[in-house]
Amino acid sequence: MSPTMPTSDTLTARILDLIAPLQLLLISFLALPRAFLSAPFLPLNDLKAFRSLWFATVWKDLGPQMALSPEQTPYISSLFSRAHGTVLELGPGSGDQMRHFLRPVNEGNVARVVGAEPNVALHERLLANAKAVGLDPARGRYIALPAGAEPGSLIPALYKAGLLVNTSSDSGIFDTIICVKSMCSAPQDQMEQICTTIHTLLKPGGEFLFFEHVANDTDWLAMAWAWLLGWVWPLAMGNCHLNGRMDRVVEEMGPELWENVDIGNTKQFRGWNVLRYVVGVCRKGD
């Protein structure tokens, strides 16, 4: 066999990787009737709110399962163990990753968490999960904001919650900002502004931590498949995009914003995966 030809194991793995997004799409569309039956008139009155309800219905089952991924959990847990002080989590969803705040290494390090989650249909479970891990919202240890990561959404929400003294976002108020598999749903054309705002909102010496899936920009088959799926994927998966470019933007802006930037692929990435997961740690200068 030529050394350039894929082995049968590699070929099988590639086929399974191409099928995996279709399985998630199927799960999403099977949840559509349940979402419709729970609010049959909502699509007529507020289509955006219905899409949020649809994704919340999907995530009720899918979120906890995906949060238990044995390949991803060590990376995510390690990031959460670095969180300290006042923390901003961008896109916590229903809080399925919040259990990592229970790690002994983190005990007592996290004073308060602000969760910026634009899908308000997920807030009830988000607050319940926060209370379950000891971040009781009633005691002010967890605040859920109906906001996305983009500055036009996040900054006014922080101001309205009394966390910013004005809407210019010109002062650092967080020791840690973290996001896990959520920035794919942020507007990709605003990623530079989002990264600049994250830097501004961090205190000197603060850290921006992320575990995200981004575009595969090296394998033509993966790129073509992601482009094809992109016609329906955001609709069915809570505005998630398969062509995320956050890692590229952070690296390009690195010298201007960060004292240290460390971004790398997870070891499961084999060069041809449609979903390329990266882990990043960025430190703001003192």
Backbone as numpy.savetxt, mean C-alpha at the origin, in Angstrom:
# Nx Ny Nz CAx CAy CAz Cx Cy Cz
19.84 -29.95 -23.73 19.00 -28.75 -23.73 19.88 -27.50 -23.73
19.52 -26.53 -24.56 20.28 -25.28 -24.60 20.17 -24.58 -23.26
21.27 -23.97 -22.78 21.23 -23.29 -21.49 20.32 -22.07 -21.47
19.93 -21.58 -22.66 19.05 -20.41 -22.72 17.58 -20.79 -22.67
17.28 -22.08 -22.81 15.89 -22.51 -22.81 15.40 -22.68 -21.38
14.14 -22.28 -21.10 13.63 -22.42 -19.74 13.41 -23.88 -19.39
13.66 -24.23 -18.14 13.37 -25.57 -17.67 11.87 -25.73 -17.52
11.42 -26.98 -17.37 9.98 -27.22 -17.22 9.47 -26.57 -15.94
10.28 -26.58 -14.88 9.86 -25.94 -13.63 9.69 -24.43 -13.81
10.63 -23.82 -14.53 10.54 -22.38 -14.77 9.34 -22.05 -15.64
9.10 -22.85 -16.66 7.96 -22.63 -17.54 6.66 -22.74 -16.76
6.55 -23.73 -15.90 5.34 -23.89 -15.08 5.16 -22.68 -14.16
6.26 -22.24 -13.56 6.20 -21.09 -12.66 5.75 -19.83 -13.40
6.24 -19.67 -14.63 5.85 -18.50 -15.42 4.36 -18.54 -15.76
3.88 -19.72 -16.12 2.45 -19.85 -16.47 1.59 -19.54 -15.24
1.99 -20.07 -14.09 1.23 -19.82 -12.85 1.26 -18.33 -12.50
2.39 -17.68 -12.75 2.50 -16.26 -12.46 1.58 -15.44 -13.36
1.42 -15.86 -14.60 0.53 -15.16 -15.52 -0.94 -15.40 -15.16
-1.23 -16.56 -14.62 -2.62 -16.90 -14.25 -3.05 -16.21 -12.96
-2.13 -16.00 -12.04 -2.46 -15.47 -10.72 -3.31 -14.20 -10.76
-3.00 -13.21 -11.60 -3.86 -12.02 -11.64 -5.29 -12.33 -12.08
-5.45 -13.32 -12.96 -6.79 -13.69 -13.40 -7.61 -14.27 -12.25
-6.94 -14.99 -11.35 -7.63 -15.54 -10.19 -8.14 -14.42 -9.28
-7.33 -13.38 -9.12 -7.75 -12.25 -8.30 -8.90 -11.49 -8.95
-8.85 -11.35 -10.27 -9.96 -10.70 -10.98 -11.24 -11.49 -10.81
-11.13 -12.81 -10.87 -12.32 -13.66 -10.71 -12.92 -13.48 -9.32
-12.07 -13.46 -8.30 -12.54 -13.25 -6.93 -13.27 -11.91 -6.82
-12.72 -10.88 -7.45 -13.33 -9.56 -7.40 -14.70 -9.54 -8.07
-14.80 -10.11 -9.26 -16.08 -10.06 -9.98 -17.13 -10.98 -9.34
-16.68 -12.02 -8.67 -17.64 -12.86 -7.94 -18.22 -12.13 -6.73
-17.48 -11.16 -6.22 -17.96 -10.38 -5.08 -18.89 -9.25 -5.51
-18.93 -8.95 -6.80 -19.75 -7.85 -7.29 -21.23 -8.00 -6.97
-21.84 -9.18 -7.17 -23.27 -9.33 -6.82 -23.53 -9.09 -5.34
-22.61 -9.53 -4.47 -22.80 -9.31 -3.03 -22.81 -7.83 -2.71
-21.89 -7.09 -3.33 -21.84 -5.65 -3.10 -23.12 -4.98 -3.61
-23.60 -5.43 -4.76 -24.82 -4.85 -5.33 -26.03 -5.14 -4.46
-26.13 -6.36 -3.97 -27.29 -6.72 -3.14 -27.29 -5.98 -1.81
-26.12 -5.63 -1.31 -26.06 -4.91 -0.03 -26.46 -3.45 -0.17
-26.37 -2.90 -1.40 -26.75 -1.51 -1.64 -27.18 -1.36 -3.09
-28.35 -1.89 -3.45 -28.76 -1.95 -4.86 -28.94 -0.60 -5.55
-29.19 0.46 -4.79 -29.42 1.76 -5.41 -28.18 2.66 -5.39
-27.14 2.21 -4.71 -25.94 3.03 -4.59 -25.28 3.31 -5.93
-25.21 2.33 -6.87 -24.58 2.63 -8.18 -25.27 3.76 -8.92
-26.55 3.92 -8.71 -27.29 4.99 -9.38 -27.03 6.34 -8.74
-26.83 6.34 -7.43 -26.67 7.60 -6.70 -25.21 8.06 -6.60
-24.31 7.08 -6.42 -22.89 7.43 -6.23 -22.03 6.26 -6.67
-21.62 6.30 -7.94 -20.85 5.20 -8.50 -19.50 5.05 -7.81
-18.86 6.15 -7.43 -17.57 6.08 -6.74 -17.72 5.38 -5.39
-18.78 5.70 -4.66 -19.02 5.05 -3.37 -19.31 3.57 -3.55
-19.99 3.22 -4.64 -20.27 1.80 -4.89 -18.99 1.04 -5.20
-18.07 1.65 -5.95 -16.79 0.99 -6.22 -16.01 0.75 -4.92
-16.10 1.71 -4.00 -15.44 1.53 -2.70 -16.07 0.38 -1.93
-17.40 0.30 -1.98 -18.11 -0.79 -1.31 -17.75 -2.12 -1.95
-17.66 -2.15 -3.25 -17.30 -3.38 -3.97 -15.93 -3.86 -3.53
-14.95 -2.95 -3.50 -13.61 -3.36 -3.10 -13.57 -3.78 -1.63
-14.33 -3.10 -0.79 -14.38 -3.49 0.62 -14.95 -4.90 0.77
-15.92 -5.24 -0.07 -16.49 -6.58 -0.06 -15.45 -7.61 -0.47
-14.67 -7.27 -1.49 -13.59 -8.16 -1.94 -12.55 -8.32 -0.84
-12.16 -7.22 -0.25 -11.05 -7.20 0.70 -11.41 -7.87 2.03
-12.67 -7.98 2.33 -13.10 -8.64 3.57 -12.53 -10.05 3.65
-12.50 -10.76 2.53 -11.96 -12.12 2.50 -10.51 -12.15 2.01
-10.22 -11.33 1.01 -8.92 -11.40 0.36 -7.82 -10.76 1.19
-8.13 -9.65 1.87 -7.12 -8.93 2.63 -6.41 -9.77 3.68
-7.16 -10.44 4.58 -6.50 -11.27 5.59 -5.67 -12.40 5.00
-6.14 -12.98 3.88 -5.37 -14.05 3.24 -4.04 -13.54 2.69
-4.10 -12.39 2.00 -2.88 -11.85 1.40 -1.91 -11.35 2.47
-2.44 -10.94 3.62 -1.57 -10.46 4.70 -0.80 -11.58 5.36
-1.17 -12.83 5.09 -0.50 -13.98 5.69 0.49 -14.64 4.74
0.81 -13.99 3.63 1.73 -14.56 2.65 3.07 -14.91 3.31
3.48 -16.18 3.28 4.75 -16.56 3.93 5.97 -15.95 3.26
5.87 -15.62 1.97 7.01 -15.01 1.27 7.16 -13.54 1.64
6.04 -12.87 1.88 6.08 -11.42 2.10 6.15 -11.03 3.57
5.58 -11.85 4.45 5.48 -11.49 5.86 6.81 -11.10 6.51
7.92 -11.83 6.27 9.18 -11.42 6.92 9.61 -10.00 6.56
9.42 -9.62 5.29 9.80 -8.27 4.88 8.91 -7.23 5.56
7.61 -7.48 5.54 6.66 -6.52 6.11 6.85 -6.39 7.61
7.02 -7.53 8.28 7.22 -7.52 9.72 8.49 -6.74 10.09
9.53 -6.91 9.29 10.78 -6.21 9.54 10.61 -4.70 9.42
9.83 -4.26 8.42 9.57 -2.84 8.27 8.80 -2.28 9.46
7.74 -2.99 9.86 6.94 -2.52 10.99 7.77 -2.45 12.26
8.77 -3.32 12.39 9.60 -3.32 13.60 10.45 -2.06 13.69
10.62 -1.35 12.57 11.39 -0.10 12.57 10.53 1.10 12.94
9.22 0.93 12.85 8.31 2.05 13.12 8.41 2.49 14.57
8.40 3.81 14.79 8.48 4.32 16.15 7.84 5.70 16.22
7.54 6.12 17.43 7.00 7.45 17.65 5.61 7.62 17.07
5.40 8.74 16.43 4.13 9.02 15.75 4.24 8.53 14.32
3.34 7.64 13.94 3.45 6.93 12.67 2.29 7.30 11.75
2.59 7.51 10.49 1.56 7.66 9.46 1.63 6.44 8.56
0.51 5.72 8.46 0.44 4.61 7.51 -0.45 5.02 6.35
0.08 4.94 5.15 -0.66 5.31 3.95 -1.34 4.08 3.37
-2.66 4.11 3.29 -3.41 3.01 2.73 -3.40 1.76 3.57
-3.78 1.82 4.85 -3.79 0.62 5.69 -4.89 -0.36 5.35
-5.82 0.02 4.47 -6.93 -0.88 4.13 -7.79 -1.15 5.35
-7.97 -2.41 5.66 -8.76 -2.78 6.84 -7.86 -3.13 8.02
-6.58 -2.81 7.93 -5.67 -3.00 9.05 -5.17 -4.42 9.23
-5.14 -5.20 8.16 -4.74 -6.61 8.29 -3.25 -6.77 8.59
-2.46 -5.75 8.29 -1.02 -5.82 8.59 -0.70 -5.28 9.98
-1.70 -4.72 10.65 -1.44 -4.03 11.90 -0.94 -4.95 13.02
-1.15 -6.23 12.84 -0.69 -7.17 13.87 0.82 -7.10 14.07
1.54 -6.61 13.08 3.00 -6.52 13.19 3.42 -5.51 14.25
2.53 -4.61 14.65 2.84 -3.69 15.73 2.93 -4.41 17.07
2.48 -5.68 17.11 2.52 -6.47 18.34 3.89 -7.08 18.59
4.78 -7.01 17.61 6.11 -7.61 17.78 6.78 -7.06 19.03
7.41 -7.93 19.83 8.08 -7.47 21.06 9.08 -6.36 20.82
9.79 -6.43 19.67 10.79 -5.41 19.39 10.16 -4.03 19.26
8.86 -3.99 18.97 8.15 -2.73 18.76 7.41 -2.25 20.01
7.37 -3.10 21.03 6.55 -2.80 22.19 6.97 -1.48 22.84
6.00 -0.58 22.95 6.27 0.70 23.58 6.91 1.73 22.67
7.30 1.34 21.46 7.97 2.27 20.55 7.00 3.16 19.79
5.81 2.65 19.53 4.83 3.38 18.74 3.86 4.11 19.66
3.87 5.43 19.60 3.01 6.22 20.47 1.61 6.35 19.89
1.53 6.62 18.60 0.24 6.82 17.95 0.38 6.55 16.46
-0.68 6.05 15.85 -0.69 5.77 14.42 -1.84 6.53 13.77
-1.54 7.18 12.67 -2.56 7.83 11.84 -2.65 7.01 10.56
-3.83 6.49 10.28 -4.04 5.69 9.08 -4.81 6.48 8.04
-4.17 6.80 6.92 -4.83 7.53 5.84 -5.39 6.53 4.85
-6.68 6.23 4.98 -7.33 5.24 4.14 -8.51 5.89 3.40
-8.41 6.04 2.06 -9.46 6.74 1.32 -10.78 5.98 1.23
-10.74 4.65 1.38 -11.96 3.85 1.27 -12.64 3.78 2.64
-13.61 4.65 2.85 -14.26 4.73 4.17 -15.06 3.47 4.48
-15.38 2.66 3.48 -16.09 1.41 3.71 -15.22 0.41 4.48
-13.91 0.68 4.55 -12.99 -0.20 5.28 -12.71 0.30 6.69
-13.17 1.48 7.03 -12.79 2.11 8.30 -13.29 1.35 9.53
-14.46 0.77 9.45 -14.99 0.07 10.63 -14.07 -1.08 11.04
-13.64 -1.89 10.07 -12.72 -2.99 10.37 -11.34 -2.47 10.73
-10.94 -1.38 10.10 -9.64 -0.78 10.39 -9.55 -0.37 11.86
-10.57 0.30 12.35 -10.57 0.75 13.74 -10.67 -0.43 14.71
-11.43 -1.45 14.32 -11.54 -2.65 15.17 -10.19 -3.36 15.28
-9.47 -3.46 14.16 -8.16 -4.11 14.18 -7.15 -3.28 14.97
-7.27 -1.96 14.91 -6.38 -1.10 15.69 -6.59 -1.34 17.19
-7.84 -1.40 17.60 -8.13 -1.65 19.01 -7.62 -3.02 19.44
-7.71 -4.00 18.54 -7.30 -5.37 18.88 -5.80 -5.48 19.14
-5.01 -4.60 18.51 -3.56 -4.67 18.73 -3.08 -3.67 19.78
-4.02 -3.04 20.47 -3.64 -2.14 21.55 -3.53 -0.69 21.16
-3.89 -0.35 19.91 -3.89 1.05 19.47 -5.32 1.55 19.51
-5.83 1.72 20.71 -7.25 2.01 20.92 -7.61 3.40 20.39
-8.49 3.47 19.40 -8.90 4.78 18.87 -9.55 5.65 19.94
-10.26 5.03 20.88 -10.93 5.79 21.93 -9.94 6.53 22.82
-8.72 6.04 22.88 -7.68 6.68 23.69 -6.74 7.54 22.85
-7.10 7.73 21.59 -6.31 8.59 20.72 -5.06 7.96 20.16
-4.92 6.64 20.30 -3.71 5.98 19.80 -3.82 5.61 18.33
-5.02 5.67 17.78 -5.19 5.43 16.35 -6.23 6.40 15.81
-5.88 7.03 14.70 -6.77 7.97 14.02 -6.92 7.52 12.58
-8.14 7.31 12.13 -8.40 6.93 10.74 -8.83 8.17 9.96
-8.09 8.47 8.91 -8.41 9.62 8.07 -8.98 9.15 6.74
-10.06 9.76 6.26 -10.59 9.44 4.94 -9.79 10.17 3.86
-8.57 9.69 3.62 -7.67 10.40 2.71 -6.75 9.44 1.98
-6.36 9.84 0.79 -5.37 9.10 0.03 -3.99 9.68 0.26
-2.99 9.16 -0.46 -1.61 9.61 -0.29 -1.32 10.89 -1.05
-2.13 11.23 -2.05 -1.86 12.42 -2.83 -2.05 13.67 -1.97
-1.18 14.68 -2.14 -1.20 15.86 -1.27 -2.56 16.55 -1.20
-3.27 16.62 -2.31 -4.56 17.29 -2.32 -5.60 16.61 -1.47
-5.38 15.37 -1.12 -6.29 14.63 -0.24 -5.72 14.55 1.18
-4.43 14.22 1.29 -3.82 13.96 2.59 -3.67 15.22 3.44
-3.15 16.29 2.86 -2.85 17.50 3.64 -4.12 18.11 4.24
-5.20 18.30 3.47 -6.42 18.84 4.10 -6.97 17.94 5.20
-6.84 16.63 5.03 -7.35 15.70 6.05 -6.54 15.81 7.34
-5.21 15.94 7.21 -4.37 16.11 8.39 -4.69 17.43 9.10
-4.93 18.46 8.33 -5.28 19.77 8.89 -6.63 19.71 9.60
-7.60 19.08 8.97 -8.95 18.97 9.56 -8.91 18.18 10.86
-8.00 17.20 10.94 -7.87 16.38 12.16 -7.07 17.09 13.24
-6.58 18.29 12.95 -5.83 19.04 13.93 -4.38 18.62 14.06
-3.87 17.88 13.07 -2.50 17.40 13.12 -1.53 18.35 12.44
-2.03 19.21 11.57 -1.22 20.25 10.93 -1.79 21.61 11.32
-0.91 22.57 11.53 -1.38 23.91 11.91 -1.86 24.70 10.70
-1.46 24.29 9.51 -1.94 24.92 8.29 -1.86 23.90 7.16
-2.29 24.26 5.98 -2.33 23.31 4.87 -1.12 23.42 3.96
-0.06 24.05 4.42 1.14 24.18 3.58 2.08 23.00 3.74
1.79 22.12 4.71 2.59 20.91 4.97 4.08 21.22 5.05
4.41 22.35 5.74 5.81 22.77 5.77 6.53 22.37 7.05
5.97 21.41 7.79 6.65 20.99 9.02 6.52 19.48 9.20
7.57 18.87 9.75 7.56 17.44 9.99 6.81 17.10 11.27
5.88 16.19 11.19 5.11 15.82 12.37 5.16 14.31 12.64
5.74 13.53 11.73 5.78 12.08 11.90 7.22 11.58 12.03
7.39 10.59 12.91 8.69 9.94 13.04 8.87 8.85 11.99
7.76 8.23 11.60 7.79 7.14 10.62 6.59 7.27 9.69
6.82 7.08 8.42 5.72 6.95 7.45 5.92 5.61 6.75
4.85 4.82 6.72 4.97 3.46 6.19 3.80 3.17 5.24
4.06 2.39 4.21 2.98 1.94 3.33 3.31 0.52 2.86
2.27 -0.29 2.80 2.40 -1.69 2.41 1.36 -2.01 1.34
1.82 -2.22 0.13 0.95 -2.62 -0.98 -0.25 -1.69 -1.13
0.01 -0.40 -1.06 -1.07 0.57 -1.18 -0.77 1.68 -2.19
0.50 1.98 -2.42 0.83 3.09 -3.31 0.55 2.78 -4.77
0.27 1.52 -5.06 -0.15 1.15 -6.42 -1.51 1.76 -6.74
-2.28 2.11 -5.71 -3.61 2.70 -5.92 -3.57 4.21 -5.94
-2.43 4.79 -5.62 -2.29 6.25 -5.68 -2.13 6.68 -7.13
-2.50 7.91 -7.45 -2.31 8.41 -8.83 -0.82 8.39 -9.19
-0.46 7.57 -10.16 0.95 7.41 -10.51 1.56 8.68 -11.10
0.72 9.54 -11.69 1.24 10.78 -12.25 1.50 11.83 -11.17
1.12 11.52 -9.92 1.40 12.43 -8.80 2.47 11.87 -7.86
3.18 10.85 -8.30 4.10 10.16 -7.40 5.23 11.07 -6.92
5.70 11.97 -7.76 6.76 12.88 -7.32 6.26 13.80 -6.21
5.04 14.33 -6.38 4.46 15.19 -5.35 4.20 14.42 -4.07
3.78 13.16 -4.21 3.52 12.32 -3.04 4.81 12.09 -2.26
5.89 11.76 -2.97 7.17 11.50 -2.30 7.72 12.77 -1.64
7.54 13.91 -2.28 7.98 15.17 -1.69 7.19 15.47 -0.42
5.89 15.22 -0.45 5.05 15.47 0.72 5.42 14.52 1.86
5.69 13.27 1.54 6.12 12.31 2.56 7.38 12.81 3.25
8.34 13.29 2.46 9.58 13.81 3.01 9.31 15.01 3.93
8.44 15.90 3.49 8.12 17.10 4.26 7.44 16.76 5.58
6.57 15.75 5.56 5.82 15.40 6.76 6.64 14.64 7.79
7.82 14.17 7.41 8.69 13.47 8.35 9.51 14.46 9.17
9.70 14.13 10.43 10.62 14.90 11.27 12.06 14.64 10.81
12.99 15.50 11.16 14.41 15.22 10.86 14.82 13.87 11.46
15.48 13.06 10.65 15.88 11.73 11.10 14.80 10.69 10.95
13.61 11.09 10.47 12.50 10.15 10.29 12.72 9.22 9.12
11.94 8.14 9.09 12.09 7.13 8.03 10.80 6.92 7.25
10.97 6.74 5.96 9.89 6.32 5.07 10.14 4.87 4.72
9.19 3.99 5.08 9.33 2.55 4.90 8.25 2.06 3.95
8.61 1.20 3.00 7.57 0.72 2.10 7.85 -0.69 1.58
6.76 -1.40 1.35 6.77 -2.70 0.68 5.69 -2.59 -0.39
6.08 -2.55 -1.64 5.13 -2.26 -2.72 5.40 -3.13 -3.94
4.36 -3.32 -4.74 4.59 -3.95 -6.04 4.66 -2.86 -7.10
5.64 -2.98 -7.98 5.91 -1.98 -9.01 6.05 -2.68 -10.35
6.19 -1.89 -11.38 6.23 -2.43 -12.74 7.47 -3.30 -12.96
7.26 -4.40 -13.67 8.37 -5.17 -14.22 8.77 -4.47 -15.52
9.96 -3.91 -15.54 10.38 -3.15 -16.72 11.52 -3.83 -17.46
11.65 -5.15 -17.27 12.75 -5.88 -17.92 12.27 -7.03 -18.80
11.08 -7.57 -18.56 10.61 -8.74 -19.30 9.44 -8.34 -20.19
9.58 -8.55 -21.48 8.57 -8.06 -22.42 7.22 -8.74 -22.23
7.21 -10.04 -21.90 5.96 -10.76 -21.73 5.21 -10.24 -20.50
5.93 -10.04 -19.41 5.31 -9.52 -18.19 4.76 -8.11 -18.43
5.52 -7.29 -19.15 5.07 -5.93 -19.43 3.83 -5.92 -20.33
3.82 -6.81 -21.35 2.67 -6.88 -22.25 1.42 -7.37 -21.51
1.60 -8.36 -20.65 0.48 -8.91 -19.89 -0.06 -7.87 -18.91
0.83 -7.14 -18.26 0.40 -6.09 -17.33 -0.35 -4.99 -18.07
0.11 -4.64 -19.27 -0.58 -3.63 -20.07 -1.98 -4.09 -20.43
-2.11 -5.35 -20.82 -3.42 -5.89 -21.20 -4.36 -5.93 -20.00
-3.86 -6.43 -18.87 -4.68 -6.49 -17.66 -5.07 -5.09 -17.18
-4.22 -4.12 -17.50 -4.45 -2.75 -17.02 -5.73 -2.13 -17.49
-6.35 -2.70 -18.52 -7.62 -2.16 -19.00 -8.77 -2.43 -18.02
-8.65 -3.47 -17.21 -9.73 -3.81 -16.28 -9.27 -3.88 -14.83
-7.97 -4.09 -14.61 -7.44 -4.30 -13.26 -7.79 -3.18 -12.27
-7.58 -1.90 -12.60 -7.89 -0.85 -11.62 -9.36 -0.83 -11.22
-10.24 -1.13 -12.17 -11.67 -1.14 -11.88 -12.02 -2.20 -10.85
-11.45 -3.39 -11.01 -11.82 -4.52 -10.16 -11.01 -4.61 -8.87
-9.86 -3.92 -8.82 -8.94 -4.09 -7.68 -8.68 -2.78 -6.94
-9.73 -1.99 -6.75 -9.59 -0.80 -5.91 -8.64 0.24 -6.45
-8.62 0.43 -7.76 -7.77 1.40 -8.44 -6.27 1.04 -8.40
-5.98 -0.21 -8.11 -4.59 -0.69 -8.14 -4.07 -0.66 -9.58
-2.79 -0.34 -9.72 -2.15 -0.32 -11.04 -0.96 -1.28 -11.05
-0.80 -1.99 -12.15 0.31 -2.94 -12.28 1.58 -2.29 -12.81
1.49 -1.01 -13.16 2.66 -0.32 -13.72 3.20 0.71 -12.73
3.11 0.41 -11.43 3.59 1.32 -10.41 5.05 1.72 -10.62
5.38 2.96 -10.32 6.73 3.46 -10.56 7.32 4.14 -9.33
6.81 3.79 -8.17 7.26 4.46 -6.96 8.75 4.27 -6.71
9.25 3.06 -6.92 10.67 2.81 -6.67 11.55 3.68 -7.56
11.13 3.83 -8.82 11.90 4.64 -9.76 11.92 6.11 -9.34
10.73 6.59 -8.92 10.63 7.99 -8.52 11.47 8.26 -7.28
11.39 7.37 -6.29 12.17 7.55 -5.07 13.66 7.55 -5.38
14.10 6.64 -6.24 15.52 6.57 -6.57 15.97 7.82 -7.33
15.14 8.29 -8.26 15.50 9.48 -9.04 15.56 10.73 -8.17
14.67 10.82 -7.18 14.63 11.98 -6.31 15.53 11.82 -5.09
16.11 10.64 -4.94 16.86 10.30 -3.74 17.86 11.34 -3.26
18.82 11.72 -4.09 19.85 12.67 -3.63 19.28 14.01 -3.20
18.14 14.40 -3.77 17.53 15.68 -3.42 16.79 15.63 -2.09
16.23 14.47 -1.76 15.36 14.39 -0.59 15.96 13.63 0.59
16.64 12.51 0.32 16.94 11.58 1.39 18.43 11.50 1.70
18.72 11.32 2.98 20.10 11.11 3.39 20.56 9.72 2.97
19.68 8.74 3.13 19.97 7.36 2.73 18.77 6.76 2.03
18.99 6.03 0.95 17.94 5.32 0.23 18.40 3.89 0.00
17.59 2.95 0.44 17.90 1.53 0.25 16.66 0.83 -0.29
16.67 0.48 -1.57 15.53 -0.17 -2.23 16.01 -1.44 -2.92
15.32 -2.53 -2.72 15.71 -3.78 -3.37 14.52 -4.68 -3.65
14.66 -5.51 -4.67 13.63 -6.51 -4.96 13.61 -7.57 -3.86
12.45 -8.16 -3.65 12.39 -9.31 -2.76 13.07 -10.49 -3.46
13.53 -11.43 -2.67 14.28 -12.55 -3.24 13.40 -13.46 -4.10
12.07 -13.32 -3.99 11.17 -14.15 -4.81 11.10 -13.66 -6.26
11.54 -12.44 -6.53 11.49 -11.92 -7.89 12.50 -12.65 -8.76
12.02 -13.20 -9.87 12.87 -14.02 -10.73 13.09 -13.38 -12.10
12.77 -12.10 -12.19 13.06 -11.39 -13.43 11.89 -11.29 -14.38
10.94 -12.24 -14.27 9.84 -12.25 -15.22 8.47 -12.12 -14.55
8.41 -11.96 -13.25 7.13 -11.88 -12.55 6.36 -10.62 -12.93
5.06 -10.76 -13.09 4.21 -9.60 -13.40 4.23 -8.61 -12.24
4.14 -9.14 -11.01 4.20 -8.30 -9.83 5.62 -8.34 -9.27
6.30 -7.22 -9.35 7.66 -7.12 -8.81 7.59 -6.38 -7.48
7.87 -7.07 -6.40 7.79 -6.46 -5.07 9.14 -5.90 -4.66
9.10 -4.70 -4.09 10.31 -4.05 -3.63 10.14 -3.63 -2.16
11.27 -3.59 -1.47 11.32 -3.13 -0.08 12.19 -1.89 -0.03
11.70 -0.85 0.64 12.47 0.39 0.68 12.54 0.99 2.07
13.71 1.52 2.39 13.93 2.27 3.62 14.64 3.57 3.23
14.00 4.69 3.50 14.57 5.99 3.18 14.64 6.83 4.47
15.79 7.40 4.73 15.98 8.20 5.94 16.15 9.65 5.59
15.39 10.49 6.31 15.51 11.94 6.14 16.68 12.44 6.97
17.41 13.39 6.46 18.55 13.93 7.18 18.16 14.64 8.47
19.07 14.69 9.39 18.81 15.36 10.68 18.76 16.87 10.51
